[in-house]
């Protein structure tokens, strides 16, 4: 790292210019070719996928997403002649919109069941030719615009369905700005210098811009979901600022310890620089672990986040030395530079609140370990009632059209009308048709079924459909249980004479998605835990350190999940966050949160333990190493965690329930990881283990390659000032 650091420091204009050129090239290229984000994902082998594939063989134009135009007569009846005339005219225009395959009016023979008993609410169904994630949003907007022309003082019109929901995704740019502003305030308090605050922000924004342009280009090579750049952005903002923060802090400490700027850069990059390369590698491994799940939408998120982290590391290791070459001593405030001239070099970490706290923890390791563990375990308890699924539109923000449509349908027909099940059957010629009819009659008597409606019959077709409306909402456990009942008990008894029936529809798709991810989660957790342990073992030549880190990471993740379950599944405050009422936790959340938390927790573990290990190598005294390491890193790890928390919490109030769950879970886990795990549990446990922290069996030691995270022993560290022409350095 020293060679790279010196070169970037001495050739700062070339480095800065190169990064700006890269940004321009990627930006121009990305703007010219555009992006092709797609939320389409497949679950091969699941019953809902089989239902969709079978339906598409004979009903191509009506095999896509079905949305609804919901009508509410605020005076009179929705069946009044004037209303019927205007609705029919509007639906004729809707049927002409590209990608619209079929329209069923509530005033047609097929749509008689689409009018509520009190004739105040009705709905028209609009079936597209593709699933919602594959539709052109401009065509969906045309449907909304046409339906909206009917709105008046006497007729309310709302729109529901997955395709409509795609139009309501709010922008996250405001949340990003809030996160950056919060990070700036934290660093300004920590550094007391505008310039030292600006450097990490410049690095993070540059890495963010380059990575986002790369992700746009990546969409032309593979399927990347629309949520991927959002999640990657706040991961990138967090790690980008944090990595730069650690390097800037180490550089400033080097200057205050008496090093000239170039030597301070070399010292910072040989210590904190090596640590962020290693930490970035652990985050990247964790995010790429999502590829193991074999779900395209998560693979896209994992690759996008890995690209973001790679740019954050590259910027921190090259651009920062160049910026230090530009600003040199000005990374210290005027007061700090004056103090350095007046009092001479000093060890920035020799005393202070964190040194006193480190001593406090060292004197009481056992009681503090027990107390901290009890706190973490208590917060983890709700996790054991976790129910995965997908929240329905009843949890959308109040005032959105999808929420309005959901409430109207629930009031007029029952909550199950917001997520009907679609049974798709292969009915070969012969007695199978009778079996299908018997199944239709049997379904009407199944507990939890509100209604059963047969789809249109095409002469000669061997594919038939049934719409089964549950009595409960799409997100409820009862609806999930009903799907199991139909698949496992009701349908198999009627599959005779070649009849084959699959349960599909959006609600079944979400259930299958949860089942697939839940089944693969143990393998995913095992992989990222094992890889994390191997990386830490490689870095610190220890067995205890990686095992302790894995246990602490699982504890932090469990506590984060516990809070998410309490807030979003139990409903303890979800409405306050604008995330609707209680409901299931999103299916993708465990995999995403575990990947991010393992990566970020490893960051803090590497920064803390690398400093402790550095002191251990210099002194051979475990007690002294733990105390000095915590004292030296406590403030900066806490500041970095606060920045991460601010960034992630900024997305909690953005109006997207899935992003709010992710943001709150990660923010809480990071808070606990920084304030409980890294400041209490890890130092206390390392104090209890003593020299055994650094034990590695000889057989393993011979096999593992030697990698230095702390840098060469001869590199000056904080507290080892080089007494060279102090006045010249400060000038």
GUKESE-32144 format. One record per residue (C-alpha): residue in one letter; y, z, x. Coordinates in steps of 0.05 Angstrom, whole numbers, padded with zeros to 5 digits, always signed. Layout:
BEGIN
aYZX;...
***
This chain:
BEGIN
x+00000+00000+00000;x+00047+00013+00058;x+00049-00060+00079;x+00063-00084+00008;x+00116-00030-00001;x+00153-00047+00063;x+00151-00122+00048;x+00179-00113-00023;x+00232-00064+00002;x+00256-00111+00057;x+00251-00175+00014;x+00279-00144-00049;x+00319-00205-00072;x+00257-00249-00068;x+00215-00199-00107;x+00267-00189-00162;x+00279-00264-00166;x+00204-00278-00170;x+00195-00231-00228;x+00254-00260-00266;x+00226-00330-00252;x+00158-00310-00279;x+00191-00283-00341;x+00230-00347-00352;x+00169-00392-00340;x+00125-00352-00388;x+00180-00348-00439;x+00195-00422-00439;x+00121-00440-00440;x+00107-00391-00496;x+00165-00415-00537;x+00145-00488-00529;x+00072-00480-00549;x+00082-00423-00598;x+00027-00374-00618;x-00033-00378-00664;x-00048-00306-00683;x-00105-00299-00732;x-00133-00238-00767;x-00197-00274-00784;x-00259-00236-00763;x-00332-00245-00778;x-00388-00194-00785;x-00450-00236-00774;x-00512-00211-00810;x-00476-00166-00859;x-00487-00175-00933;x-00413-00188-00948;x-00413-00245-00897;x-00476-00274-00927;x-00443-00272-00996;x-00381-00308-00971;x-00422-00361-00934;x-00467-00373-00995;x-00406-00378-01041;x-00373-00429-00995;x-00433-00476-00999;x-00418-00495-01071;x-00350-00465-01088;x-00308-00484-01028;x-00242-00485-01066;x-00253-00416-01096;x-00288-00381-01039;x-00225-00351-01008;x-00182-00290-01022;x-00166-00274-01095;x-00097-00246-01109;x-00063-00226-01174;x+00003-00238-01209;x+00012-00176-01252;x+00056-00178-01313;x+00085-00118-01349;x+00123-00125-01415;x+00175-00069-01415;x+00193-00086-01487;x+00149-00122-01537;x+00080-00148-01517;x+00058-00190-01458;x+00023-00235-01508;x+00088-00254-01544;x+00093-00330-01550;x+00155-00335-01506;x+00121-00297-01450;x+00057-00338-01456;x+00096-00403-01452;x+00135-00384-01389;x+00073-00355-01355;x+00031-00418-01369;x+00087-00462-01341;x+00092-00420-01279;x+00017-00420-01267;x+00015-00496-01271;x+00064-00498-01212;x+00024-00444-01174;x-00039-00486-01181;x-00004-00542-01143;x+00012-00499-01082;x-00028-00520-01020;x-00088-00474-01005;x-00091-00451-01078;x-00161-00467-01102;x-00163-00438-01173;x-00117-00403-01222;x-00141-00364-01283;x-00088-00348-01336;x-00095-00284-01377;x-00082-00328-01438;x-00141-00375-01425;x-00212-00369-01452;x-00237-00344-01384;x-00180-00294-01378;x-00185-00257-01443;x-00207-00194-01405;x-00144-00198-01363;x-00100-00169-01418;x-00098-00094-01426;x-00119-00063-01493;x-00047-00044-01509;x-00023-00115-01492;x+00031-00088-01447;x+00000-00109-01381;x-00036-00172-01360;x-00053-00207-01296;x-00068-00278-01272;x-00116-00289-01214;x-00098-00337-01158;x-00158-00355-01114;x-00142-00388-01048;x-00187-00435-01009;x-00188-00388-00948;x-00191-00314-00934;x-00123-00279-00929;x-00123-00276-00853;x-00131-00351-00847;x-00078-00373-00898;x-00011-00403-00882;x+00038-00348-00902;x+00088-00401-00925;x+00040-00421-00980;x+00029-00349-01001;x+00105-00340-01003;x+00110-00401-01049;x+00064-00367-01098;x+00107-00304-01096;x+00171-00344-01105;x+00143-00381-01166;x+00118-00318-01199;x+00184-00282-01184;x+00222-00332-01227;x+00194-00297-01289;x+00226-00230-01273;x+00276-00205-01324;x+00300-00143-01358;x+00241-00146-01405;x+00186-00172-01359;x+00165-00140-01294;x+00125-00182-01245;x+00087-00154-01185;x+00037-00185-01136;x-00027-00155-01109;x-00082-00175-01061;x-00096-00181-00987;x-00057-00247-00978;x+00005-00217-01011;x-00003-00157-00966;x+00005-00201-00905;x+00077-00215-00926;x+00095-00141-00927;x+00081-00123-00855;x+00146-00095-00829;x+00175-00110-00761;x+00162-00059-00706;x+00223-00078-00664;x+00262-00018-00690;x+00206+00029-00671;x+00204-00001-00601;x+00279+00010-00593;x+00272+00082-00617;x+00216+00094-00567;x+00258+00065-00510;x+00319+00106-00530;x+00277+00170-00534;x+00246+00155-00466;x+00316+00145-00436;x+00339+00212-00462;x+00279+00248-00433;x+00287+00216-00365;x+00361+00228-00364;x+00348+00302-00374;x+00293+00302-00321;x+00330+00262-00268;x+00404+00277-00284;x+00418+00206-00259;x+00434+00144-00301;x+00406+00098-00246;x+00341+00136-00239;x+00334+00133-00315;x+00348+00059-00317;x+00296+00038-00265;x+00233+00058-00305;x+00263+00025-00367;x+00277-00039-00330;x+00206-00040-00303;x+00175-00025-00371;x+00216-00078-00409;x+00201-00131-00356;x+00127-00116-00359;x+00129-00116-00435;x+00164-00183-00439;x+00117-00218-00390;x+00055-00189-00423;x+00077-00208-00494;x+00088-00280-00472;x+00019-00281-00439;x-00012-00254-00503;x+00022-00310-00542;x-00010-00361-00495;x-00078-00325-00500;x-00079-00338-00575;x-00093-00411-00559;x-00156-00392-00521;x-00186-00339-00567;x-00175-00305-00634;x-00121-00251-00628;x-00101-00211-00689;x-00029-00200-00711;x-00036-00125-00697;x-00056-00137-00624;x+00015-00147-00595;x+00040-00087-00636;x-00012-00040-00608;x-00007-00070-00538;x+00069-00063-00541;x+00071+00011-00550;x+00014+00021-00500;x+00054-00021-00452;x+00118+00016-00464;x+00084+00082-00454;x+00046+00067-00390;x+00101+00022-00363;x+00152+00078-00367;x+00103+00131-00345;x+00079+00093-00283;x+00150+00078-00261;x+00169+00150-00275;x+00116+00177-00228;x+00137+00130-00172;x+00212+00143-00182;x+00200+00218-00182;x+00160+00214-00117;x+00212+00170-00084;x+00268+00218-00104;x+00228+00276-00076;x+00219+00239-00011;x+00294+00227-00005;x+00308+00300-00020;x+00256+00319+00032;x+00296+00282+00085;x+00262+00213+00090;x+00302+00150+00099;x+00296+00102+00038;x+00245+00056+00069;x+00200+00113+00090;x+00209+00147+00022;x+00185+00082-00011;x+00124+00079+00034;x+00108+00152+00021;x+00117+00143-00055;x+00073+00081-00058;x+00019+00110-00013;x+00013+00169-00060;x+00038+00157-00131;x+00032+00082-00122;x-00042+00087-00105;x-00051+00136-00163;x-00021+00088-00214;x-00064+00031-00189;x-00125+00074-00199;x-00100+00102-00265;x-00083+00032-00290;x-00154+00011-00273;x-00182+00067-00316;x-00139+00047-00375;x-00159-00025-00367;x-00233-00008-00364;x-00226+00034-00427;x-00190-00021-00465;x-00239-00075-00442;x-00294-00029-00468;x-00274-00053-00537;x-00309-00119-00520;x-00375-00081-00524;x-00366-00074-00599;x-00371-00149-00609;x-00317-00151-00662;x-00268-00207-00648;x-00206-00172-00675;x-00218-00110-00631;x-00236-00154-00571;x-00167-00186-00579;x-00133-00119-00581;x-00171-00095-00519;x-00154-00157-00478;x-00081-00155-00500;x-00075-00082-00480;x-00109-00095-00414;x-00059-00151-00399;x-00002-00104-00416;x-00028-00050-00369;x-00040-00100-00313;x+00032-00123-00316;x+00056-00050-00318;x+00017-00036-00253;x+00040-00100-00220;x+00113-00086-00236;x+00108-00014-00213;x+00077-00032-00146;x+00123-00090-00128;x+00188-00089-00168;x+00201-00015-00158;x+00202-00018-00082;x+00249-00077-00087;x+00296-00038-00134;x+00294+00022-00087;x+00315-00026-00033;x+00375-00046-00076;x+00397+00024-00097;x+00371+00067-00039;x+00404+00136-00042;x+00436+00124-00110;x+00372+00143-00146;x+00399+00214-00135;x+00459+00236-00175;x+00525+00248-00140;x+00514+00323-00145;x+00445+00317-00114;x+00470+00273-00058;x+00526+00323-00044;x+00476+00380-00044;x+00432+00342+00005;x+00491+00331+00052;x+00512+00403+00046;x+00445+00439+00049;x+00400+00389+00083;x+00328+00369+00065;x+00288+00412+00018;x+00221+00414-00017;x+00235+00397-00089;x+00171+00431-00113;x+00172+00495-00072;x+00198+00538-00129;x+00219+00535-00201;x+00189+00545-00270;x+00128+00503-00257;x+00112+00539-00193;x+00116+00605-00231;x+00073+00578-00287;x+00021+00553-00237;x+00018+00623-00209;x+00011+00653-00278;x-00048+00607-00295;x-00081+00622-00228;x-00080+00697-00241;x-00111+00692-00311;x-00159+00633-00310;x-00214+00661-00355;x-00172+00687-00415;x-00128+00625-00414;x-00189+00579-00413;x-00219+00615-00473;x-00153+00615-00512;x-00138+00542-00498;x-00209+00520-00515;x-00206+00558-00581;x-00142+00521-00600;x-00172+00453-00584;x-00237+00468-00621;x-00200+00493-00683;x-00160+00428-00686;x-00224+00388-00678;x-00259+00419-00739;x-00231+00369-00791;x-00261+00312-00749;x-00331+00329-00774;x-00312+00308-00844;x-00287+00240-00821;x-00298+00184-00871;x-00286+00114-00847;x-00263+00058-00893;x-00201+00020-00910;x-00143+00046-00950;x-00124+00006-01012;x-00056-00015-01037;x-00049+00052-01073;x-00028+00080-01005;x+00024+00026-00993;x+00097+00047-00989;x+00131+00060-01055;x+00174+00001-01075;x+00128-00052-01046;x+00102-00105-01094;x+00030-00092-01075;x+00038-00018-01092;x+00071-00037-01158;x+00015-00085-01176;x-00037-00032-01158;x-00005+00020-01202;x+00002-00028-01261;x-00071-00050-01257;x-00095+00022-01251;x-00053+00042-01312;x-00073-00018-01355;x-00146-00028-01336;x-00170+00027-01289;x-00167+00035-01213;x-00230-00007-01201;x-00193-00070-01222;x-00157-00067-01155;x-00221-00081-01117;x-00276-00114-01158;x-00343-00129-01125;x-00367-00200-01123;x-00442-00211-01130;x-00463-00279-01104;x-00533-00303-01122;x-00577-00360-01101;x-00611-00382-01165;x-00664-00435-01154;x-00686-00476-01215;x-00737-00442-01260;x-00746-00370-01282;x-00696-00344-01231;x-00641-00359-01281;x-00672-00309-01330;x-00677-00257-01275;x-00603-00267-01261;x-00586-00256-01334;x-00628-00193-01336;x-00591-00168-01274;x-00525-00180-01308;x-00546-00138-01368;x-00575-00083-01323;x-00510-00077-01284;x-00472-00058-01346;x-00512+00006-01351;x-00504+00028-01279;x-00462+00091-01273;x-00396+00076-01239;x-00392+00004-01267;x-00333-00008-01313;x-00347-00081-01330;x-00388-00142-01310;x-00362-00212-01318;x-00401-00276-01302;x-00366-00330-01263;x-00361-00403-01285;x-00427-00441-01287;x-00427-00510-01256;x-00483-00555-01283;x-00537-00563-01230;x-00508-00510-01184;x-00556-00461-01152;x-00503-00410-01136;x-00479-00361-01190;x-00429-00304-01187;x-00417-00238-01223;x-00354-00197-01218;x-00371-00123-01221;x-00311-00077-01232;x-00322-00004-01210;x-00293+00054-01249;x-00262+00082-01184;x-00212+00056-01133;x-00232+00010-01076;x-00222+00064-01023;x-00259+00120-01059;x-00326+00146-01035;x-00355+00134-01105;x-00342+00059-01098;x-00376+00059-01030;x-00435+00096-01060;x-00438+00045-01117;x-00445-00011-01066;x-00504+00025-01034;x-00535+00036-01103;x-00529-00037-01121;x-00557-00061-01055;x-00612-00011-01047;x-00636+00004-01117;x-00609-00041-01173;x-00611-00111-01144;x-00678-00109-01107;x-00715-00097-01173;x-00689-00163-01201;x-00697-00207-01139;x-00758-00245-01165;x-00778-00319-01169;x-00734-00337-01110;x-00671-00302-01136;x-00628-00274-01078;x-00566-00233-01091;x-00512-00208-01042;x-00456-00159-01056;x-00391-00185-01028;x-00316-00182-01041;x-00261-00150-01001;x-00283-00079-01016;x-00354-00094-00992;x-00326-00128-00929;x-00287-00064-00911;x-00349-00022-00922;x-00392-00067-00878;x-00337-00067-00825;x-00339+00009-00824;x-00415+00009-00819;x-00417-00040-00762;x-00365-00003-00720;x-00395+00065-00736;x-00463+00041-00712;x-00436+00016-00646;x-00389+00074-00632;x-00440+00118-00594;x-00454+00061-00544;x-00379+00050-00536;x-00365+00123-00523;x-00422+00127-00473;x-00397+00067-00434;x-00325+00090-00427;x-00346+00161-00410;x-00395+00138-00356;x-00346+00089-00326;x-00291+00141-00326;x-00336+00191-00291;x-00357+00140-00239;x-00285+00122-00224;x-00264+00194-00216;x-00325+00209-00173;x-00306+00150-00130;x-00234+00174-00123;x-00244+00249-00111;x-00315+00253-00081;x-00334+00305-00133;x-00383+00318-00189;x-00346+00375-00223;x-00279+00338-00229;x-00305+00277-00268;x-00350+00319-00313;x-00293+00366-00329;x-00247+00307-00342;x-00297+00275-00390;x-00304+00340-00429;x-00229+00350-00432;x-00217+00278-00455;x-00268+00286-00511;x-00235+00351-00531;x-00166+00319-00534;x-00193+00260-00573;x-00229+00306-00621;x-00166+00346-00634;x-00126+00282-00646;x-00179+00257-00695;x-00178+00325-00729;x-00104+00320-00743;x-00111+00249-00768;x-00166+00270-00817;x-00125+00329-00842;x-00062+00287-00853;x-00089+00221-00878;x-00158+00236-00906;x-00144+00306-00934;x-00072+00286-00951;x-00037+00343-00915;x+00030+00308-00907;x+00012+00235-00910;x+00062+00222-00966;x+00117+00253-00924;x+00103+00201-00871;x+00107+00146-00924;x+00033+00131-00915;x+00011+00143-00987;x-00038+00193-01014;x-00104+00218-00985;x-00154+00164-00967;x-00206+00143-00916;x-00189+00135-00842;x-00185+00063-00820;x-00251+00037-00792;x-00222+00011-00727;x-00186+00076-00711;x-00241+00114-00673;x-00254+00057-00625;x-00181+00043-00613;x-00160+00115-00606;x-00218+00132-00559;x-00202+00072-00515;x-00128+00089-00510;x-00137+00164-00504;x-00191+00160-00450;x-00146+00113-00411;x-00083+00154-00418;x-00118+00221-00408;x-00148+00193-00344;x-00077+00175-00323;x-00055+00248-00327;x-00120+00271-00295;x-00110+00224-00236;x-00038+00244-00226;x-00054+00318-00228;x-00119+00320-00190;x-00097+00269-00138;x-00040+00316-00119;x-00087+00376-00119;x-00136+00336-00077;x-00081+00316-00030;x-00064+00389-00018;x-00138+00406-00011;x-00146+00354+00044;x-00085+00382+00080;x-00100+00456+00073;x-00174+00465+00056;x-00152+00522+00009;x-00172+00508-00064;x-00128+00563-00093;x-00067+00538-00055;x-00083+00466-00072;x-00088+00479-00147;x-00024+00519-00148;x+00016+00469-00108;x-00013+00409-00144;x+00005+00437-00212;x+00074+00459-00189;x+00088+00390-00160;x+00065+00350-00221;x+00076+00395-00281;x+00147+00374-00296;x+00135+00300-00286;x+00069+00299-00326;x+00103+00336-00383;x+00162+00288-00382;x+00114+00229-00381;x+00076+00258-00440;x+00140+00270-00480;x+00158+00197-00468;x+00090+00175-00492;x+00095+00220-00554;x+00164+00192-00570;x+00139+00120-00563;x+00078+00131-00607;x+00113+00174-00659;x+00166+00120-00667;x+00112+00077-00700;x+00089+00132-00748;x+00146+00120-00797;x+00143+00043-00794;x+00111+00035-00863;x+00042+00011-00838;x-00011+00063-00854;x-00060+00038-00801;x-00007+00040-00747;x+00017+00108-00771;x-00054+00136-00765;x-00060+00108-00695;x+00009+00131-00673;x+00002+00202-00699;x-00069+00210-00672;x-00050+00187-00602;x+00016+00226-00602;x-00019+00291-00621;x-00075+00281-00572;x-00026+00267-00515;x+00015+00328-00534;x-00046+00372-00531;x-00072+00337-00468;x-00006+00350-00431;x+00011+00419-00457;x-00057+00450-00463;x-00108+00410-00423;x-00068+00392-00360;x-00024+00454-00357;x-00076+00506-00375;x-00149+00483-00380;x-00156+00438-00319;x-00119+00483-00269;x-00155+00545-00297;x-00224+00512-00294;x-00210+00486-00224;x-00190+00556-00204;x-00255+00584-00232;x-00298+00533-00196;x-00263+00542-00129;x-00290+00500-00072;x-00346+00474-00116;x-00293+00427-00146;x-00302+00384-00085;x-00378+00384-00080;x-00414+00317-00079;x-00488+00311-00062;x-00498+00276+00004;x-00544+00223-00026;x-00488+00202-00074;x-00435+00208-00020;x-00473+00158+00024;x-00477+00107-00033;x-00406+00112-00060;x-00354+00071-00023;x-00295+00110+00004;x-00229+00098-00034;x-00166+00137-00018;x-00122+00153-00077;x-00077+00200-00038;x-00061+00153+00020;x-00067+00163+00095;x-00063+00235+00119;x-00006+00220+00165;x+00040+00197+00110;x+00096+00249+00102;x+00091+00286+00036;x+00141+00328-00002;x+00158+00389+00039;x+00146+00353+00107;x+00215+00325+00121;x+00229+00280+00179;x+00292+00305+00212;x+00327+00240+00228;x+00402+00228+00225;x+00411+00262+00158;x+00484+00242+00152;x+00466+00168+00162;x+00412+00172+00107;x+00459+00203+00057;x+00518+00158+00070;
***
